[in-house]
Amino acid sequence: MPLYEFYCPQCRKKFEELCRTSQESVPCPHCAAASKRVLSTFRTARGSSGNGGSASGGCGG
């Protein structure tokens, strides 16, 4: 099951939810209002030049 990130516009909290399908909305666990699925951001380790790699994210170089 994929893990999706959601944002609740009523209480302004972000949360993650395991969903069987790509649901666009689930009830907020904090206030039970309808939430919206948002694009998740993540970081990856790049490079293996002997320095153990460096964590970077976004569009930097």
NORSULVEN-V58589 format. One record per helix or strand. SS is the DSSP state (A for helix, B for strand). FROM is the first residue (numbers start at 1). TO is the last residue. If there is no record, write none. Layout:
SS/FROM/TO, SS/FROM/TO
This chain:
B/2/8, B/13/19, B/27/27, B/34/34, B/36/38, B/44/46, B/54/56
